């Protein structure tokens, strides 16, 4: 387990500045940009991104689609649509888990070895941060246990609350 945990890093910063194979965009279903990390990624990648996203025909909650990284340091952007929190009784945990599974599977299918995730659904979609980090870490460890094709997973935290929650979750996973 420790060798798998060593592949995961929690960092505080701006996901748009990372030089990885793929960054994950916590997108809305249109994939055409929005607020939060979605808007930041679209602004940093440039106008070509929205043109490619228009060709994808949107994305369903829990699924993922891939584009080029354009002006980003990342080679690709994997767009996933997280669930809106409505109390946890409408399949939100399963849909959030599916986001991580879909992104990691898409990375493997495209021979990508490094991937950076934001805290999917933790912004305007209001998913409880601690619950979301548990799902993110659990699904990532499960994926890494079954496959050796990902070298590094970064959980990129924009704020202190999310950063601390990821560190707590990683400590729990290491125990």
Biotite code that builds the C-alpha atoms (Angstrom):
import biotite.structure as struc

atoms = struc.array([
    struc.Atom([0.000, 0.000, 0.000], chain_id="A", res_id=1, res_name="UNK", atom_name="CA", element="C"),
    struc.Atom([2.816, 2.448, 0.797], chain_id="A", res_id=2, res_name="UNK", atom_name="CA", element="C"),
    struc.Atom([4.209, 2.128, -2.726], chain_id="A", res_id=3, res_name="UNK", atom_name="CA", element="C"),
    struc.Atom([0.792, 3.167, -4.077], chain_id="A", res_id=4, res_name="UNK", atom_name="CA", element="C"),
    struc.Atom([0.500, 6.057, -1.641], chain_id="A", res_id=5, res_name="UNK", atom_name="CA", element="C"),
    struc.Atom([3.945, 7.224, -2.768], chain_id="A", res_id=6, res_name="UNK", atom_name="CA", element="C"),
    struc.Atom([2.469, 7.799, -6.253], chain_id="A", res_id=7, res_name="UNK", atom_name="CA", element="C"),
    struc.Atom([-0.004, 10.321, -4.817], chain_id="A", res_id=8, res_name="UNK", atom_name="CA", element="C"),
    struc.Atom([0.916, 13.875, -3.885], chain_id="A", res_id=9, res_name="UNK", atom_name="CA", element="C"),
    struc.Atom([-1.185, 16.624, -2.361], chain_id="A", res_id=10, res_name="UNK", atom_name="CA", element="C"),
    struc.Atom([-0.153, 20.091, -3.469], chain_id="A", res_id=11, res_name="UNK", atom_name="CA", element="C"),
    struc.Atom([-1.537, 23.554, -2.901], chain_id="A", res_id=12, res_name="UNK", atom_name="CA", element="C"),
    struc.Atom([-1.556, 25.763, -5.950], chain_id="A", res_id=13, res_name="UNK", atom_name="CA", element="C"),
    struc.Atom([-2.949, 26.539, -9.367], chain_id="A", res_id=14, res_name="UNK", atom_name="CA", element="C"),
    struc.Atom([-3.716, 23.466, -11.478], chain_id="A", res_id=15, res_name="UNK", atom_name="CA", element="C"),
    struc.Atom([-3.358, 25.483, -14.692], chain_id="A", res_id=16, res_name="UNK", atom_name="CA", element="C"),
    struc.Atom([0.386, 25.922, -14.120], chain_id="A", res_id=17, res_name="UNK", atom_name="CA", element="C"),
    struc.Atom([1.322, 22.241, -13.867], chain_id="A", res_id=18, res_name="UNK", atom_name="CA", element="C"),
    struc.Atom([3.455, 20.462, -16.437], chain_id="A", res_id=19, res_name="UNK", atom_name="CA", element="C"),
    struc.Atom([1.792, 17.030, -16.334], chain_id="A", res_id=20, res_name="UNK", atom_name="CA", element="C"),
    struc.Atom([0.385, 14.764, -19.007], chain_id="A", res_id=21, res_name="UNK", atom_name="CA", element="C"),
    struc.Atom([-3.168, 15.779, -18.060], chain_id="A", res_id=22, res_name="UNK", atom_name="CA", element="C"),
    struc.Atom([-4.997, 18.077, -15.734], chain_id="A", res_id=23, res_name="UNK", atom_name="CA", element="C"),
    struc.Atom([-8.591, 17.323, -14.854], chain_id="A", res_id=24, res_name="UNK", atom_name="CA", element="C"),
    struc.Atom([-11.217, 19.972, -15.349], chain_id="A", res_id=25, res_name="UNK", atom_name="CA", element="C"),
    struc.Atom([-14.188, 19.962, -12.964], chain_id="A", res_id=26, res_name="UNK", atom_name="CA", element="C"),
    struc.Atom([-16.470, 20.944, -15.815], chain_id="A", res_id=27, res_name="UNK", atom_name="CA", element="C"),
    struc.Atom([-20.153, 21.564, -16.305], chain_id="A", res_id=28, res_name="UNK", atom_name="CA", element="C"),
    struc.Atom([-22.082, 19.301, -18.671], chain_id="A", res_id=29, res_name="UNK", atom_name="CA", element="C"),
    struc.Atom([-21.730, 21.661, -21.654], chain_id="A", res_id=30, res_name="UNK", atom_name="CA", element="C"),
    struc.Atom([-17.895, 21.584, -21.397], chain_id="A", res_id=31, res_name="UNK", atom_name="CA", element="C"),
    struc.Atom([-17.937, 25.162, -22.669], chain_id="A", res_id=32, res_name="UNK", atom_name="CA", element="C"),
    struc.Atom([-16.493, 26.841, -19.593], chain_id="A", res_id=33, res_name="UNK", atom_name="CA", element="C"),
    struc.Atom([-17.905, 28.211, -16.392], chain_id="A", res_id=34, res_name="UNK", atom_name="CA", element="C"),
    struc.Atom([-16.711, 29.449, -13.051], chain_id="A", res_id=35, res_name="UNK", atom_name="CA", element="C"),
    struc.Atom([-14.090, 28.192, -10.614], chain_id="A", res_id=36, res_name="UNK", atom_name="CA", element="C"),
    struc.Atom([-11.476, 25.781, -11.903], chain_id="A", res_id=37, res_name="UNK", atom_name="CA", element="C"),
    struc.Atom([-13.444, 25.295, -15.129], chain_id="A", res_id=38, res_name="UNK", atom_name="CA", element="C"),
    struc.Atom([-13.239, 28.984, -16.003], chain_id="A", res_id=39, res_name="UNK", atom_name="CA", element="C"),
    struc.Atom([-9.593, 29.198, -14.963], chain_id="A", res_id=40, res_name="UNK", atom_name="CA", element="C"),
    struc.Atom([-8.669, 26.257, -17.201], chain_id="A", res_id=41, res_name="UNK", atom_name="CA", element="C"),
    struc.Atom([-10.568, 27.662, -20.172], chain_id="A", res_id=42, res_name="UNK", atom_name="CA", element="C"),
    struc.Atom([-8.943, 31.094, -19.752], chain_id="A", res_id=43, res_name="UNK", atom_name="CA", element="C"),
    struc.Atom([-5.438, 29.636, -19.394], chain_id="A", res_id=44, res_name="UNK", atom_name="CA", element="C"),
    struc.Atom([-5.813, 27.167, -22.290], chain_id="A", res_id=45, res_name="UNK", atom_name="CA", element="C"),
    struc.Atom([-7.080, 29.789, -24.710], chain_id="A", res_id=46, res_name="UNK", atom_name="CA", element="C"),
    struc.Atom([-9.962, 30.083, -27.131], chain_id="A", res_id=47, res_name="UNK", atom_name="CA", element="C"),
    struc.Atom([-9.064, 26.932, -29.091], chain_id="A", res_id=48, res_name="UNK", atom_name="CA", element="C"),
    struc.Atom([-10.225, 24.842, -26.140], chain_id="A", res_id=49, res_name="UNK", atom_name="CA", element="C"),
    struc.Atom([-13.852, 25.925, -26.390], chain_id="A", res_id=50, res_name="UNK", atom_name="CA", element="C"),
    struc.Atom([-13.821, 25.137, -30.116], chain_id="A", res_id=51, res_name="UNK", atom_name="CA", element="C"),
    struc.Atom([-12.684, 21.561, -29.456], chain_id="A", res_id=52, res_name="UNK", atom_name="CA", element="C"),
    struc.Atom([-15.149, 21.215, -26.569], chain_id="A", res_id=53, res_name="UNK", atom_name="CA", element="C"),
    struc.Atom([-18.035, 22.184, -28.859], chain_id="A", res_id=54, res_name="UNK", atom_name="CA", element="C"),
    struc.Atom([-17.215, 19.134, -30.987], chain_id="A", res_id=55, res_name="UNK", atom_name="CA", element="C"),
    struc.Atom([-17.532, 16.792, -27.982], chain_id="A", res_id=56, res_name="UNK", atom_name="CA", element="C"),
    struc.Atom([-21.271, 17.276, -27.520], chain_id="A", res_id=57, res_name="UNK", atom_name="CA", element="C"),
    struc.Atom([-21.133, 17.790, -23.770], chain_id="A", res_id=58, res_name="UNK", atom_name="CA", element="C"),
    struc.Atom([-20.544, 15.230, -21.060], chain_id="A", res_id=59, res_name="UNK", atom_name="CA", element="C"),
    struc.Atom([-22.778, 13.393, -18.597], chain_id="A", res_id=60, res_name="UNK", atom_name="CA", element="C"),
    struc.Atom([-22.253, 13.496, -14.839], chain_id="A", res_id=61, res_name="UNK", atom_name="CA", element="C"),
    struc.Atom([-19.702, 10.907, -13.750], chain_id="A", res_id=62, res_name="UNK", atom_name="CA", element="C"),
    struc.Atom([-18.146, 10.593, -17.194], chain_id="A", res_id=63, res_name="UNK", atom_name="CA", element="C"),
    struc.Atom([-15.056, 12.174, -18.770], chain_id="A", res_id=64, res_name="UNK", atom_name="CA", element="C"),
    struc.Atom([-13.812, 13.419, -22.129], chain_id="A", res_id=65, res_name="UNK", atom_name="CA", element="C"),
    struc.Atom([-10.343, 14.507, -23.254], chain_id="A", res_id=66, res_name="UNK", atom_name="CA", element="C"),
    struc.Atom([-8.991, 17.456, -25.228], chain_id="A", res_id=67, res_name="UNK", atom_name="CA", element="C"),
    struc.Atom([-5.615, 18.943, -26.006], chain_id="A", res_id=68, res_name="UNK", atom_name="CA", element="C"),
    struc.Atom([-4.040, 21.236, -23.424], chain_id="A", res_id=69, res_name="UNK", atom_name="CA", element="C"),
    struc.Atom([-3.467, 24.094, -25.874], chain_id="A", res_id=70, res_name="UNK", atom_name="CA", element="C"),
    struc.Atom([-1.682, 26.962, -24.069], chain_id="A", res_id=71, res_name="UNK", atom_name="CA", element="C"),
    struc.Atom([-1.354, 25.019, -20.803], chain_id="A", res_id=72, res_name="UNK", atom_name="CA", element="C"),
    struc.Atom([1.837, 23.268, -19.723], chain_id="A", res_id=73, res_name="UNK", atom_name="CA", element="C"),
    struc.Atom([-0.285, 20.108, -19.465], chain_id="A", res_id=74, res_name="UNK", atom_name="CA", element="C"),
    struc.Atom([-0.490, 18.147, -22.697], chain_id="A", res_id=75, res_name="UNK", atom_name="CA", element="C"),
    struc.Atom([-4.163, 17.276, -22.216], chain_id="A", res_id=76, res_name="UNK", atom_name="CA", element="C"),
    struc.Atom([-7.260, 18.251, -20.291], chain_id="A", res_id=77, res_name="UNK", atom_name="CA", element="C"),
    struc.Atom([-9.600, 15.568, -19.059], chain_id="A", res_id=78, res_name="UNK", atom_name="CA", element="C"),
    struc.Atom([-13.013, 17.102, -18.479], chain_id="A", res_id=79, res_name="UNK", atom_name="CA", element="C"),
    struc.Atom([-15.333, 15.442, -15.972], chain_id="A", res_id=80, res_name="UNK", atom_name="CA", element="C"),
    struc.Atom([-18.702, 16.485, -14.643], chain_id="A", res_id=81, res_name="UNK", atom_name="CA", element="C"),
    struc.Atom([-19.097, 15.955, -10.937], chain_id="A", res_id=82, res_name="UNK", atom_name="CA", element="C"),
    struc.Atom([-22.405, 15.646, -9.150], chain_id="A", res_id=83, res_name="UNK", atom_name="CA", element="C"),
    struc.Atom([-24.188, 18.531, -7.487], chain_id="A", res_id=84, res_name="UNK", atom_name="CA", element="C"),
    struc.Atom([-24.568, 17.740, -3.769], chain_id="A", res_id=85, res_name="UNK", atom_name="CA", element="C"),
    struc.Atom([-28.216, 17.216, -2.860], chain_id="A", res_id=86, res_name="UNK", atom_name="CA", element="C"),
    struc.Atom([-27.783, 15.497, 0.496], chain_id="A", res_id=87, res_name="UNK", atom_name="CA", element="C"),
    struc.Atom([-26.064, 12.323, -0.691], chain_id="A", res_id=88, res_name="UNK", atom_name="CA", element="C"),
    struc.Atom([-29.184, 10.263, -1.355], chain_id="A", res_id=89, res_name="UNK", atom_name="CA", element="C"),
    struc.Atom([-29.312, 10.771, -5.136], chain_id="A", res_id=90, res_name="UNK", atom_name="CA", element="C"),
    struc.Atom([-26.268, 8.740, -6.134], chain_id="A", res_id=91, res_name="UNK", atom_name="CA", element="C"),
    struc.Atom([-23.769, 11.538, -5.532], chain_id="A", res_id=92, res_name="UNK", atom_name="CA", element="C"),
    struc.Atom([-21.039, 9.297, -4.017], chain_id="A", res_id=93, res_name="UNK", atom_name="CA", element="C"),
    struc.Atom([-21.272, 6.801, -6.883], chain_id="A", res_id=94, res_name="UNK", atom_name="CA", element="C"),
    struc.Atom([-21.226, 9.573, -9.480], chain_id="A", res_id=95, res_name="UNK", atom_name="CA", element="C"),
    struc.Atom([-18.202, 11.237, -7.889], chain_id="A", res_id=96, res_name="UNK", atom_name="CA", element="C"),
    struc.Atom([-16.393, 7.890, -7.736], chain_id="A", res_id=97, res_name="UNK", atom_name="CA", element="C"),
    struc.Atom([-17.226, 7.407, -11.404], chain_id="A", res_id=98, res_name="UNK", atom_name="CA", element="C"),
    struc.Atom([-15.572, 10.765, -12.204], chain_id="A", res_id=99, res_name="UNK", atom_name="CA", element="C"),
    struc.Atom([-12.252, 9.537, -10.818], chain_id="A", res_id=100, res_name="UNK", atom_name="CA", element="C"),
    struc.Atom([-12.582, 6.116, -12.456], chain_id="A", res_id=101, res_name="UNK", atom_name="CA", element="C"),
    struc.Atom([-13.487, 7.660, -15.826], chain_id="A", res_id=102, res_name="UNK", atom_name="CA", element="C"),
    struc.Atom([-10.605, 10.147, -15.722], chain_id="A", res_id=103, res_name="UNK", atom_name="CA", element="C"),
    struc.Atom([-8.018, 7.536, -14.760], chain_id="A", res_id=104, res_name="UNK", atom_name="CA", element="C"),
    struc.Atom([-9.277, 5.091, -17.395], chain_id="A", res_id=105, res_name="UNK", atom_name="CA", element="C"),
    struc.Atom([-9.149, 7.824, -20.032], chain_id="A", res_id=106, res_name="UNK", atom_name="CA", element="C"),
    struc.Atom([-5.588, 8.676, -18.984], chain_id="A", res_id=107, res_name="UNK", atom_name="CA", element="C"),
    struc.Atom([-4.518, 5.045, -19.402], chain_id="A", res_id=108, res_name="UNK", atom_name="CA", element="C"),
    struc.Atom([-6.256, 4.715, -22.783], chain_id="A", res_id=109, res_name="UNK", atom_name="CA", element="C"),
    struc.Atom([-4.293, 7.766, -23.955], chain_id="A", res_id=110, res_name="UNK", atom_name="CA", element="C"),
    struc.Atom([-0.947, 6.596, -22.505], chain_id="A", res_id=111, res_name="UNK", atom_name="CA", element="C"),
    struc.Atom([-0.812, 9.429, -19.993], chain_id="A", res_id=112, res_name="UNK", atom_name="CA", element="C"),
    struc.Atom([1.381, 8.739, -16.952], chain_id="A", res_id=113, res_name="UNK", atom_name="CA", element="C"),
    struc.Atom([0.858, 11.854, -14.792], chain_id="A", res_id=114, res_name="UNK", atom_name="CA", element="C"),
    struc.Atom([-2.482, 13.398, -13.901], chain_id="A", res_id=115, res_name="UNK", atom_name="CA", element="C"),
    struc.Atom([-3.582, 16.258, -11.662], chain_id="A", res_id=116, res_name="UNK", atom_name="CA", element="C"),
    struc.Atom([-7.055, 16.495, -10.128], chain_id="A", res_id=117, res_name="UNK", atom_name="CA", element="C"),
    struc.Atom([-8.823, 19.466, -8.581], chain_id="A", res_id=118, res_name="UNK", atom_name="CA", element="C"),
    struc.Atom([-11.340, 18.821, -5.788], chain_id="A", res_id=119, res_name="UNK", atom_name="CA", element="C"),
    struc.Atom([-14.172, 17.736, -8.093], chain_id="A", res_id=120, res_name="UNK", atom_name="CA", element="C"),
    struc.Atom([-17.622, 19.001, -7.033], chain_id="A", res_id=121, res_name="UNK", atom_name="CA", element="C"),
    struc.Atom([-16.268, 20.831, -3.962], chain_id="A", res_id=122, res_name="UNK", atom_name="CA", element="C"),
    struc.Atom([-16.800, 24.337, -5.279], chain_id="A", res_id=123, res_name="UNK", atom_name="CA", element="C"),
    struc.Atom([-20.141, 25.585, -6.519], chain_id="A", res_id=124, res_name="UNK", atom_name="CA", element="C"),
    struc.Atom([-21.496, 21.999, -6.591], chain_id="A", res_id=125, res_name="UNK", atom_name="CA", element="C"),
    struc.Atom([-21.219, 22.061, -2.775], chain_id="A", res_id=126, res_name="UNK", atom_name="CA", element="C"),
    struc.Atom([-19.997, 18.481, -2.174], chain_id="A", res_id=127, res_name="UNK", atom_name="CA", element="C"),
    struc.Atom([-18.773, 18.124, 1.439], chain_id="A", res_id=128, res_name="UNK", atom_name="CA", element="C"),
    struc.Atom([-14.981, 18.417, 1.185], chain_id="A", res_id=129, res_name="UNK", atom_name="CA", element="C"),
    struc.Atom([-14.013, 15.617, 3.573], chain_id="A", res_id=130, res_name="UNK", atom_name="CA", element="C"),
    struc.Atom([-16.434, 13.172, 1.922], chain_id="A", res_id=131, res_name="UNK", atom_name="CA", element="C"),
    struc.Atom([-15.154, 14.147, -1.522], chain_id="A", res_id=132, res_name="UNK", atom_name="CA", element="C"),
    struc.Atom([-11.503, 13.678, -0.569], chain_id="A", res_id=133, res_name="UNK", atom_name="CA", element="C"),
    struc.Atom([-12.251, 10.204, 0.818], chain_id="A", res_id=134, res_name="UNK", atom_name="CA", element="C"),
    struc.Atom([-13.837, 9.209, -2.475], chain_id="A", res_id=135, res_name="UNK", atom_name="CA", element="C"),
    struc.Atom([-10.972, 10.728, -4.486], chain_id="A", res_id=136, res_name="UNK", atom_name="CA", element="C"),
    struc.Atom([-8.262, 8.932, -2.511], chain_id="A", res_id=137, res_name="UNK", atom_name="CA", element="C"),
    struc.Atom([-10.151, 5.631, -2.255], chain_id="A", res_id=138, res_name="UNK", atom_name="CA", element="C"),
    struc.Atom([-10.897, 5.469, -5.982], chain_id="A", res_id=139, res_name="UNK", atom_name="CA", element="C"),
    struc.Atom([-7.367, 6.485, -6.920], chain_id="A", res_id=140, res_name="UNK", atom_name="CA", element="C"),
    struc.Atom([-5.769, 3.868, -4.659], chain_id="A", res_id=141, res_name="UNK", atom_name="CA", element="C"),
    struc.Atom([-8.169, 1.210, -5.972], chain_id="A", res_id=142, res_name="UNK", atom_name="CA", element="C"),
    struc.Atom([-7.215, 2.137, -9.533], chain_id="A", res_id=143, res_name="UNK", atom_name="CA", element="C"),
    struc.Atom([-3.463, 2.181, -8.829], chain_id="A", res_id=144, res_name="UNK", atom_name="CA", element="C"),
    struc.Atom([-3.698, -1.212, -7.103], chain_id="A", res_id=145, res_name="UNK", atom_name="CA", element="C"),
    struc.Atom([-5.099, -2.779, -10.286], chain_id="A", res_id=146, res_name="UNK", atom_name="CA", element="C"),
    struc.Atom([-2.893, -1.001, -12.844], chain_id="A", res_id=147, res_name="UNK", atom_name="CA", element="C"),
    struc.Atom([0.723, 0.047, -13.111], chain_id="A", res_id=148, res_name="UNK", atom_name="CA", element="C"),
    struc.Atom([0.267, 2.544, -15.919], chain_id="A", res_id=149, res_name="UNK", atom_name="CA", element="C"),
    struc.Atom([0.004, 5.763, -13.887], chain_id="A", res_id=150, res_name="UNK", atom_name="CA", element="C"),
    struc.Atom([3.242, 7.107, -12.379], chain_id="A", res_id=151, res_name="UNK", atom_name="CA", element="C"),
    struc.Atom([1.908, 10.063, -10.419], chain_id="A", res_id=152, res_name="UNK", atom_name="CA", element="C"),
    struc.Atom([-1.430, 11.465, -9.290], chain_id="A", res_id=153, res_name="UNK", atom_name="CA", element="C"),
    struc.Atom([-1.588, 14.990, -7.906], chain_id="A", res_id=154, res_name="UNK", atom_name="CA", element="C"),
    struc.Atom([-4.475, 16.322, -5.868], chain_id="A", res_id=155, res_name="UNK", atom_name="CA", element="C"),
    struc.Atom([-4.227, 20.061, -6.401], chain_id="A", res_id=156, res_name="UNK", atom_name="CA", element="C"),
    struc.Atom([-5.829, 22.227, -3.759], chain_id="A", res_id=157, res_name="UNK", atom_name="CA", element="C"),
    struc.Atom([-6.648, 25.852, -4.322], chain_id="A", res_id=158, res_name="UNK", atom_name="CA", element="C"),
    struc.Atom([-7.471, 26.616, -0.704], chain_id="A", res_id=159, res_name="UNK", atom_name="CA", element="C"),
    struc.Atom([-6.376, 25.636, 2.786], chain_id="A", res_id=160, res_name="UNK", atom_name="CA", element="C"),
    struc.Atom([-9.576, 23.759, 3.738], chain_id="A", res_id=161, res_name="UNK", atom_name="CA", element="C"),
    struc.Atom([-9.297, 21.355, 0.820], chain_id="A", res_id=162, res_name="UNK", atom_name="CA", element="C"),
    struc.Atom([-5.526, 21.002, 1.298], chain_id="A", res_id=163, res_name="UNK", atom_name="CA", element="C"),
    struc.Atom([-5.964, 20.032, 4.950], chain_id="A", res_id=164, res_name="UNK", atom_name="CA", element="C"),
    struc.Atom([-8.803, 17.622, 4.130], chain_id="A", res_id=165, res_name="UNK", atom_name="CA", element="C"),
    struc.Atom([-6.650, 15.826, 1.546], chain_id="A", res_id=166, res_name="UNK", atom_name="CA", element="C"),
    struc.Atom([-3.753, 15.544, 4.005], chain_id="A", res_id=167, res_name="UNK", atom_name="CA", element="C"),
    struc.Atom([-6.080, 14.091, 6.660], chain_id="A", res_id=168, res_name="UNK", atom_name="CA", element="C"),
    struc.Atom([-7.498, 11.625, 4.157], chain_id="A", res_id=169, res_name="UNK", atom_name="CA", element="C"),
    struc.Atom([-4.010, 10.580, 3.031], chain_id="A", res_id=170, res_name="UNK", atom_name="CA", element="C"),
    struc.Atom([-2.953, 10.076, 6.677], chain_id="A", res_id=171, res_name="UNK", atom_name="CA", element="C"),
    struc.Atom([-6.010, 7.877, 7.235], chain_id="A", res_id=172, res_name="UNK", atom_name="CA", element="C"),
    struc.Atom([-5.243, 5.868, 4.075], chain_id="A", res_id=173, res_name="UNK", atom_name="CA", element="C"),
    struc.Atom([-1.634, 5.333, 5.235], chain_id="A", res_id=174, res_name="UNK", atom_name="CA", element="C"),
    struc.Atom([-2.672, 4.009, 8.642], chain_id="A", res_id=175, res_name="UNK", atom_name="CA", element="C"),
])
